[in-house]
Amino acid sequence: MKTKLRYIAIAIAFAGAQQAFAQKKDENIGTEVVNVVKPYTPTISDAFKVKETPVIEDEQEKQKEEIKYNIFSFPVASTFAPDKGKAATVDKEAREKYYNNYATLGIGNYGTINAELFVTENVSDTDYMGGMLRHLSSQGGIDAAKVDDNYYNTALDLTYGSRQQGYNWSTDLGYQNQVYNWYGLPLEFTDIAPETIAEVDPQQTYHTFYIGGKIQTKDSYFHDASAQYKRFWDAYGSAENRFFLTPSLDIPIMDEKIKVDLVADYVGGTFEKDINDMGDMSYSHFNLGIQPSLLYQKEDLSVQLGAGIFYSMGKMNEETDNKIFVYPQVKASYKVVGDLMVAYAGAEGTLRQNSYADFVSQNPFVSPTLAVAPTDQQYDIYVGLKGKLASTVAYNIRGSYMNEDNRAFFVNNALLTSLGDDEGYSYGNSFGLVYDRLQTISFFGELKADFSQKIHFGINGTYYSYSTDDLEEAFNMPQMKVGASLDVDIMPKWYAGTNIFFTGERKDVVMVTSGDLETVTLESFFDLNAHLGYKYNERLTGFLKLNNITGQDYQRWVNYPVQGFQFLIGASYKFNF
């Protein structure tokens, strides 16, 4: 069958070829009219869109021929210099250079000299050392003073420290020398002949030596600790030793952290005489305390719950007195309106260690006959409100009620001996101590404002109301204190400031001519001060300080008038080694 079909196809092809050949041979085939009966109906066949990315069907890809370029460079002289683009400048203040050291010297009336020298230097990448020398003295010159009223105060402090990756530590060593005079003779001596008064030697000298250190760790239960030993003595054979150690721990329990502050505080000393000249007097007090606290914070509320437990071992001459004290230590704050209004409250108490050195720092005219004992601050309950009235104005108001037992008060010593004896503090011109329970109601208010980066203002005031058990008055405790300050940068090189202090009335006792003790009132006073400075350059600055501008002849302590109008002019110089 297949063979027959093959023969038929060959025959048809052969016949077609002969017919085509015949047409070429006979070109004149004549004309003929063709009539189309049916109309022409055109159709459009399907179109195929050419692909944007055609498929290459070459079976073998051609390799690209590698082309090598040879560049022949030669210099061309040109004078064209295009302008470099510059960034827009921004006006800003020049950064002040930091100096490690400075020296200050000021000289004023009353023979006043004020000098300071501070130096510090890095001895390695982690260690540093520094020192500070301070001196303040006056040759006196108070009109009402009948004896020498000059004073000197010189101190040297040295430090060495290290900043390590996991902890920081520092050690301190210092010495201080102070010279004061008991110049506050009572009015009874105003009519005494000058040559007789000249026999009085009112000078007292204090010496202080201390050595101590601090350490602070990171990421450890042991948080920090401070320790110090202080030796304090005077020109009348009095001597005191003070040592304290205050480590602090952070102990995590569950999801909370408990802070534990430990206290070991010892003070002991001797006086060659007591106030009644009955022989030497000694004292020692060793206080051990633990103060755990837990801090709770949630959103705008913060509460610290804690307590203080102290054991005190006290000895006055031959009498011992050991006691246990328990105190509340609770603080809380709540953000009523963010940082604009924060309410806070608390109840805190502690056993406050007193020392001869601390009393001298408060009143250098005390006699070397003091009975030194700690104060039991049973509680201080307070409530307050603080925040901001504007972005640059902050306020703080607080009211409190404090109860203290064995509170120390300065009182004027009565005339102890007749004129001419060799004790310079025995003429009614020194102060002793008396102890009593004290309840204090106080109201405090403060306002701070930064009107701009160049103007700063602040004012604060406190009103006190006292109540005692045995004493008639809370002696030498003011009823009101007010302070205000204003600092202004006048021009880039000029600055100025002023401050004023107001202290209300105080009470004290003096011995009158009849030999009786009488309560006296010390008038209130205010002290207006001002300063002006000129920055000659980044190293050198000159200054002028004015104190007690109104020249008030007020008494800070009974029979102790202060210096009148005072000025101090000097300069400060910064430098690096």
DRENKOLNU-509080 format. One line per field, with one value per residue (C-alpha): residue number from 1; residue in one letter; x, y, z. Coordinates in Angstrom, 2 decimals, decimal comma. Example, Ala and Ser with C-alpha at 12.3 -4.5 7.8 and 13.67 -1.06 7.14 Angstrom:
2
seq [1 2]
type [a s]
east [12,30 13,67]
north [-4,50 -1,06]
up [7,80 7,14]
***
This chain:
577
seq [1 2 3 4 5 6 7 8 9 10 11 12 13 14 15 16 17 18 19 20 21 22 23 24 25 26 27 28 29 30 31 32 33 34 35 36 37 38 39 40 41 42 43 44 45 46 47 48 49 50 51 52 53 54 55 56 57 58 59 60 61 62 63 64 65 66 67 68 69 70 71 72 73 74 75 76 77 78 79 80 81 82 83 84 85 86 87 88 89 90 91 92 93 94 95 96 97 98 99 100 101 102 103 104 105 106 107 108 109 110 111 112 113 114 115 116 117 118 119 120 121 122 123 124 125 126 127 128 129 130 131 132 133 134 135 136 137 138 139 140 141 142 143 144 145 146 147 148 149 150 151 152 153 154 155 156 157 158 159 160 161 162 163 164 165 166 167 168 169 170 171 172 173 174 175 176 177 178 179 180 181 182 183 184 185 186 187 188 189 190 191 192 193 194 195 196 197 198 199 200 201 202 203 204 205 206 207 208 209 210 211 212 213 214 215 216 217 218 219 220 221 222 223 224 225 226 227 228 229 230 231 232 233 234 235 236 237 238 239 240 241 242 243 244 245 246 247 248 249 250 251 252 253 254 255 256 257 258 259 260 261 262 263 264 265 266 267 268 269 270 271 272 273 274 275 276 277 278 279 280 281 282 283 284 285 286 287 288 289 290 291 292 293 294 295 296 297 298 299 300 301 302 303 304 305 306 307 308 309 310 311 312 313 314 315 316 317 318 319 320 321 322 323 324 325 326 327 328 329 330 331 332 333 334 335 336 337 338 339 340 341 342 343 344 345 346 347 348 349 350 351 352 353 354 355 356 357 358 359 360 361 362 363 364 365 366 367 368 369 370 371 372 373 374 375 376 377 378 379 380 381 382 383 384 385 386 387 388 389 390 391 392 393 394 395 396 397 398 399 400 401 402 403 404 405 406 407 408 409 410 411 412 413 414 415 416 417 418 419 420 421 422 423 424 425 426 427 428 429 430 431 432 433 434 435 436 437 438 439 440 441 442 443 444 445 446 447 448 449 450 451 452 453 454 455 456 457 458 459 460 461 462 463 464 465 466 467 468 469 470 471 472 473 474 475 476 477 478 479 480 481 482 483 484 485 486 487 488 489 490 491 492 493 494 495 496 497 498 499 500 501 502 503 504 505 506 507 508 509 510 511 512 513 514 515 516 517 518 519 520 521 522 523 524 525 526 527 528 529 530 531 532 533 534 535 536 537 538 539 540 541 542 543 544 545 546 547 548 549 550 551 552 553 554 555 556 557 558 559 560 561 562 563 564 565 566 567 568 569 570 571 572 573 574 575 576 577]
type [m k t k l r y i a i a i a f a g a q q a f a q k k d e n i g t e v v n v v k p y t p t i s d a f k v k e t p v i e d e q e k q k e e i k y n i f s f p v a s t f a p d k g k a a t v d k e a r e k y y n n y a t l g i g n y g t i n a e l f v t e n v s d t d y m g g m l r h l s s q g g i d a a k v d d n y y n t a l d l t y g s r q q g y n w s t d l g y q n q v y n w y g l p l e f t d i a p e t i a e v d p q q t y h t f y i g g k i q t k d s y f h d a s a q y k r f w d a y g s a e n r f f l t p s l d i p i m d e k i k v d l v a d y v g g t f e k d i n d m g d m s y s h f n l g i q p s l l y q k e d l s v q l g a g i f y s m g k m n e e t d n k i f v y p q v k a s y k v v g d l m v a y a g a e g t l r q n s y a d f v s q n p f v s p t l a v a p t d q q y d i y v g l k g k l a s t v a y n i r g s y m n e d n r a f f v n n a l l t s l g d d e g y s y g n s f g l v y d r l q t i s f f g e l k a d f s q k i h f g i n g t y y s y s t d d l e e a f n m p q m k v g a s l d v d i m p k w y a g t n i f f t g e r k d v v m v t s g d l e t v t l e s f f d l n a h l g y k y n e r l t g f l k l n n i t g q d y q r w v n y p v q g f q f l i g a s y k f n f]
east [0,00 2,80 4,57 1,45 1,09 4,72 4,26 1,14 2,94 5,82 3,45 1,60 4,83 6,11 2,86 2,99 6,51 5,62 2,68 4,86 7,45 4,74 3,51 6,95 7,26 3,88 3,77 0,67 -2,21 -4,89 -7,47 -10,57 -13,27 -14,00 -17,26 -17,22 -20,58 -19,89 -18,63 -15,11 -15,08 -11,58 -10,46 -7,66 -5,51 -4,21 -1,28 1,63 3,24 7,00 8,45 10,41 13,07 13,46 14,65 18,00 17,95 21,59 22,94 26,42 27,26 30,10 32,94 33,63 36,95 39,22 40,22 43,35 43,82 47,12 46,89 49,70 49,59 51,60 51,44 49,39 50,00 46,89 46,20 42,61 41,87 38,29 36,67 36,23 32,81 32,40 29,86 27,69 29,17 27,20 27,76 28,85 30,75 34,38 34,88 36,54 39,79 39,94 42,75 43,62 45,07 44,36 45,75 43,75 44,91 42,78 43,64 41,19 40,64 41,01 44,28 42,37 44,21 42,43 44,59 43,97 46,12 44,69 46,73 45,88 47,73 47,18 50,03 48,79 45,80 43,88 45,57 45,55 46,77 45,95 46,29 44,70 46,15 43,76 44,40 42,04 43,16 42,32 44,24 41,02 40,12 36,57 35,96 34,04 36,73 38,93 41,36 42,87 40,24 42,41 41,97 43,83 42,62 45,05 44,39 46,24 44,43 46,08 44,41 45,39 42,88 42,37 39,57 39,54 37,12 35,23 35,81 37,10 39,03 40,69 42,65 42,79 45,28 44,96 45,96 44,25 45,40 42,97 43,63 40,78 40,45 37,76 37,28 33,62 34,13 30,90 29,88 31,17 34,70 34,13 35,08 38,16 41,54 43,14 46,32 44,27 42,39 45,73 46,54 43,85 45,23 42,18 43,92 42,85 44,50 42,93 44,71 43,13 44,80 42,85 43,40 40,67 39,53 36,59 35,89 33,03 32,40 30,30 28,08 28,73 26,80 29,30 28,33 30,68 32,39 33,96 36,39 38,20 40,34 40,55 42,72 41,62 43,39 43,78 46,17 44,56 45,45 42,14 42,32 39,78 39,90 37,19 36,86 33,97 33,35 30,22 29,95 26,87 25,50 22,99 21,43 19,08 16,15 13,67 13,02 13,78 16,99 17,51 20,02 21,80 23,85 26,15 27,60 30,46 31,19 33,51 34,43 36,44 38,32 39,52 39,49 41,89 39,09 35,32 33,20 33,41 37,18 36,68 39,42 39,77 36,80 36,69 34,05 33,69 30,76 30,73 27,65 26,93 24,03 22,31 19,86 18,10 15,71 13,60 12,80 9,46 8,76 5,70 4,90 4,67 4,93 8,19 8,33 11,40 10,65 13,40 14,42 17,50 18,69 21,56 23,39 25,26 27,97 28,57 30,83 31,11 33,95 33,22 29,51 28,48 25,27 24,45 21,21 19,39 17,63 15,12 14,18 11,77 13,32 10,46 10,28 7,69 7,06 4,29 4,29 0,93 1,53 4,76 7,76 5,57 4,18 5,69 4,30 6,63 6,57 8,68 9,47 13,17 15,23 18,85 21,44 23,61 27,16 28,48 32,14 34,33 35,56 31,97 31,04 34,12 33,16 29,77 31,05 34,84 34,37 33,39 35,36 37,53 35,20 32,40 30,26 30,08 27,21 25,21 21,78 18,80 16,84 13,75 11,82 11,46 8,02 7,65 5,40 6,15 5,51 8,12 8,23 8,32 6,19 7,79 10,62 13,15 11,45 11,54 9,90 9,96 7,78 7,91 6,51 8,02 7,80 11,00 11,52 15,06 16,25 19,58 19,79 22,88 22,49 25,22 24,94 27,14 29,41 28,97 31,93 33,97 36,96 38,23 40,05 43,75 43,66 45,39 42,31 41,40 37,88 36,78 35,57 32,08 33,52 33,07 30,25 29,39 26,76 23,46 21,23 17,45 14,57 13,56 10,43 10,66 7,92 9,31 8,06 10,43 10,01 12,40 12,24 14,93 14,77 17,08 15,74 18,34 21,75 23,19 20,77 20,17 18,05 17,18 15,41 14,61 13,28 12,54 10,37 10,96 8,85 10,58 9,46 11,77 11,20 13,52 15,13 13,27 14,31 15,95 19,13 20,89 18,31 16,89 13,18 13,66 16,28 16,01 18,53 18,51 21,07 21,34 24,12 24,41 26,82 26,86 29,08 31,32 34,11 32,16 30,03 28,47 26,31 24,76 23,37 21,63 21,14 18,60 18,70 15,93 16,09 17,87 17,94 20,88 21,75 24,34 25,42 24,44 26,25 24,29 25,57 22,22 21,64 19,39 17,90 18,82 17,60 20,01 18,52 17,83 20,23 20,75 24,02 24,24 27,13 28,13 30,89 32,18 34,53 36,42 37,79 40,93 41,52 40,82 43,52 43,37 40,30 40,13 37,47 36,14 34,09 32,07 30,70 28,37 27,85 25,47 28,10 25,79 27,33 25,32 26,21 26,47 26,90 26,28 29,03 30,62 30,11 31,23 33,46 31,78 32,01 34,60 36,13 38,45 40,22 42,25 42,75 42,57 44,94 44,39 47,23 48,46 51,83]
north [0,00 2,40 1,61 2,58 5,92 6,70 6,11 8,27 11,24 11,01 11,04 14,12 16,02 15,13 16,30 19,65 20,28 19,71 22,16 24,91 24,43 24,69 28,10 29,67 28,46 29,93 33,47 34,82 33,18 35,72 37,76 36,71 38,54 37,11 38,08 37,67 36,62 36,55 39,87 39,88 39,40 40,06 38,42 39,21 36,38 36,08 38,36 37,36 40,11 40,22 39,60 42,45 40,00 37,60 34,12 33,38 29,91 29,73 26,45 27,87 31,19 33,16 34,14 37,86 38,87 40,50 44,04 45,67 49,45 51,25 54,81 57,22 60,10 63,30 66,54 69,47 72,94 74,61 77,74 76,82 76,78 75,81 77,34 74,90 74,48 75,87 74,79 77,48 78,73 78,62 81,26 79,61 80,52 79,55 76,51 77,47 75,67 73,50 74,00 71,61 74,14 77,62 80,17 82,96 85,93 88,67 91,56 93,77 96,15 94,97 93,46 90,62 88,10 85,33 82,90 79,54 77,19 74,07 71,60 68,21 65,91 62,52 60,19 57,42 56,49 55,53 57,31 60,97 63,15 66,63 69,17 72,36 75,08 77,65 80,68 83,31 85,83 89,24 91,56 92,68 96,27 96,13 99,38 97,73 95,10 95,87 93,01 91,39 90,30 88,96 85,45 82,99 79,91 77,84 74,35 71,88 68,94 66,19 63,41 60,39 58,32 55,72 55,02 51,35 49,47 47,84 50,27 53,71 54,61 57,67 58,58 61,96 63,55 67,00 69,49 72,70 75,45 78,03 81,01 82,97 85,42 85,62 89,34 89,50 91,00 91,97 95,58 95,49 95,76 98,89 101,15 99,17 100,78 99,72 98,54 96,18 94,78 94,31 91,61 89,41 86,82 85,91 83,77 80,21 77,92 74,83 72,05 69,35 66,35 63,76 60,79 58,90 57,16 56,18 53,23 52,66 49,48 48,56 45,50 44,22 43,64 45,91 49,38 51,84 52,73 55,75 55,84 58,65 59,24 62,80 64,22 67,59 69,56 73,13 75,39 74,58 70,90 69,66 66,70 64,62 61,51 60,72 57,63 56,53 53,77 53,78 50,83 50,45 47,22 46,46 43,03 41,62 39,60 38,15 40,96 43,72 45,28 46,11 48,78 48,38 51,23 50,36 52,93 52,67 56,09 56,74 60,03 60,48 63,33 65,12 68,67 69,82 71,68 71,68 74,80 74,90 74,32 71,03 69,09 67,41 65,99 63,08 61,64 58,80 57,68 54,68 54,34 51,23 51,35 49,46 51,15 48,82 50,24 48,98 51,19 50,66 52,45 52,22 54,77 58,15 56,76 56,21 54,89 54,09 52,02 51,74 51,90 52,70 50,70 52,09 50,90 53,64 53,04 56,34 57,41 60,83 60,86 57,72 57,45 55,05 55,15 52,39 52,60 51,19 53,57 52,74 55,31 55,50 56,20 56,47 58,68 58,91 61,07 61,22 63,07 64,84 66,63 65,17 67,26 70,35 69,24 66,55 65,87 64,33 63,34 61,47 60,56 60,25 59,90 59,21 59,25 62,27 62,15 65,44 66,36 69,17 69,79 70,13 72,62 74,74 74,83 76,26 78,64 79,16 81,10 78,10 77,41 74,27 72,96 71,33 68,34 66,46 64,00 62,70 64,06 61,74 63,01 60,90 61,90 64,60 64,43 66,57 67,13 69,26 70,16 70,88 71,29 73,93 76,98 77,29 75,63 77,86 78,48 75,85 75,93 73,95 74,37 72,19 72,02 69,84 68,88 67,66 66,18 66,03 64,83 65,90 68,82 71,02 74,81 77,42 79,73 82,55 81,55 83,73 85,61 82,77 84,45 87,86 89,93 89,15 85,31 83,54 81,86 83,93 82,49 83,09 86,71 86,10 86,12 82,42 79,95 76,63 73,96 73,04 70,13 69,86 68,37 70,50 70,45 72,49 73,45 74,94 76,17 76,43 77,98 78,29 79,72 79,44 81,06 81,04 83,98 83,24 81,64 84,86 85,72 83,45 84,28 82,45 83,17 80,99 81,46 79,41 80,21 78,36 77,88 76,22 74,49 73,26 71,25 72,78 75,81 79,08 79,61 77,78 79,80 81,19 79,63 82,21 82,47 83,24 82,92 84,44 84,39 85,69 85,78 87,20 86,41 88,17 87,83 91,47 91,11 88,32 89,46 91,04 89,33 90,45 89,19 90,04 88,15 89,11 87,18 87,93 86,31 86,86 87,48 85,07 84,68 84,22 84,68 87,01 87,84 91,35 93,54 92,09 88,64 87,36 85,73 87,63 86,65 89,06 89,38 89,69 91,90 90,57 91,58 91,42 91,28 92,62 91,44 91,89 90,88 92,02 90,15 90,77 87,94 89,44 86,23 82,53 82,28 85,52 86,87 89,88 90,31 92,72 91,50 93,72 92,39 94,00 96,86 98,70 98,58 97,15 96,70 93,60 90,81 87,25 86,06 88,03 90,65 89,67 92,48 91,75 93,76 96,64 97,36 95,05 94,89 92,33 92,86 90,21 87,92 84,26 82,55 79,17 77,07 73,63 72,06]
up [0,00 0,93 -2,37 -4,41 -2,61 -3,27 -7,07 -7,20 -5,49 -7,95 -10,93 -9,68 -9,16 -12,62 -14,26 -12,41 -13,58 -17,23 -17,07 -15,59 -18,24 -20,94 -19,57 -19,78 -23,36 -24,48 -22,95 -24,85 -23,20 -24,32 -22,40 -20,59 -18,62 -15,18 -13,47 -9,69 -8,53 -4,78 -3,01 -1,44 2,28 3,77 6,99 9,44 10,53 14,12 14,96 17,20 19,32 19,25 22,72 24,31 25,32 22,51 23,12 21,55 20,12 19,13 20,16 20,90 22,55 21,11 23,46 23,83 22,52 25,13 24,21 25,61 25,85 25,91 27,33 26,66 29,23 29,00 31,09 29,92 31,31 32,74 34,75 35,57 39,34 40,20 43,29 46,16 47,64 51,18 53,80 55,29 58,58 61,85 64,52 67,77 70,86 71,06 73,24 76,49 77,10 80,18 82,68 85,46 87,90 89,21 91,65 93,32 95,40 96,91 99,25 101,10 103,98 107,60 106,36 104,70 102,53 100,63 98,64 96,99 94,95 93,32 91,27 89,81 87,46 85,84 86,73 84,42 82,30 85,46 88,40 89,39 92,22 93,40 96,16 97,43 99,64 101,13 103,31 104,72 107,30 108,67 110,98 112,64 113,37 114,74 116,64 119,49 120,10 123,13 122,51 119,43 116,92 114,10 112,70 110,44 108,64 106,58 105,18 102,97 101,33 99,27 97,31 95,25 93,32 90,64 88,16 87,27 85,04 87,88 90,73 91,74 94,87 96,41 99,51 101,27 103,63 105,15 107,81 108,97 111,32 112,70 114,98 116,58 119,45 122,12 121,55 122,65 126,11 127,90 128,35 131,95 130,55 128,50 131,40 132,42 131,84 128,54 130,26 132,39 129,39 127,64 130,18 128,65 126,20 124,07 121,45 120,69 118,13 116,56 114,69 112,52 110,92 108,93 106,67 104,87 101,74 99,56 97,29 94,87 92,89 89,87 89,42 92,93 96,14 97,83 96,58 98,28 101,54 103,22 106,12 107,92 110,97 112,35 115,11 116,51 119,24 120,54 122,45 125,83 125,93 124,52 122,12 120,24 118,05 115,53 113,34 111,14 108,61 106,41 103,98 101,77 100,27 97,49 98,11 95,42 96,81 94,32 91,83 94,32 95,60 99,27 100,19 103,50 104,99 107,88 110,30 112,76 114,31 117,26 118,93 122,10 123,70 126,80 128,16 130,84 132,63 132,77 132,90 136,72 136,81 138,63 136,85 133,50 131,60 129,16 126,84 124,34 122,21 119,86 117,64 115,59 113,15 110,35 107,98 105,51 102,93 100,02 97,03 95,28 92,00 89,79 87,11 88,91 92,46 94,33 97,89 99,98 103,07 105,64 109,25 111,30 114,28 116,38 119,44 121,30 123,90 125,67 128,49 130,17 132,68 134,68 133,86 131,10 129,12 126,59 124,60 121,57 119,20 116,45 113,80 110,86 107,47 105,01 101,93 99,15 96,10 93,51 90,19 90,23 86,92 85,53 86,51 86,88 90,25 92,46 95,92 98,49 102,15 104,64 108,22 109,00 112,14 113,02 115,79 115,02 116,34 117,75 118,18 119,46 115,90 114,61 117,33 116,54 112,85 113,87 116,53 116,84 120,10 122,24 125,40 125,72 128,45 126,46 127,37 124,04 123,49 120,47 119,51 119,24 116,23 116,88 113,76 111,16 109,53 106,43 103,43 100,42 96,83 94,17 90,43 87,72 87,11 83,68 81,78 83,55 86,91 89,68 93,10 96,34 99,42 102,53 106,02 108,74 112,38 114,04 117,48 118,88 122,26 123,74 121,32 121,88 122,25 122,37 125,39 126,58 129,45 132,53 133,97 135,44 137,10 138,02 135,44 135,19 135,26 132,40 130,87 127,83 127,61 131,22 130,97 129,66 126,13 125,24 124,72 126,26 125,58 127,19 126,14 126,05 124,08 121,10 118,96 115,77 113,34 110,16 106,79 103,86 100,42 97,49 93,99 91,31 87,89 84,89 82,91 80,24 79,97 81,35 84,20 87,20 90,25 93,43 96,70 99,71 103,20 106,32 109,33 112,63 115,74 118,72 121,88 124,66 127,82 130,45 128,81 128,60 125,00 122,13 122,59 119,50 117,18 114,70 114,02 110,35 107,62 104,13 101,32 97,74 94,94 91,42 88,90 85,54 82,61 81,55 78,49 77,17 79,51 82,36 85,00 88,27 91,09 94,40 97,37 100,57 103,81 106,52 109,97 112,50 116,22 118,58 122,35 124,71 128,39 129,92 133,43 134,50 137,03 139,94 139,10 137,89 134,49 132,14 128,80 126,00 122,44 119,56 116,87 113,41 110,66 106,93 105,05 101,49 99,34 95,68 93,29 89,90 87,58 84,34 82,18 80,66 78,72 79,11 81,78 83,79 85,59 87,89 90,58 93,18 96,15 98,48 101,80 104,33 101,90 104,24 107,00 109,64 113,08 113,90 116,32 115,03 118,63 121,81 122,32 119,00 116,46 112,91 110,61 108,80 105,07 103,46 100,02 98,43 95,12 93,37 90,41 89,47 87,02 85,33 84,02 83,00 83,60]
***
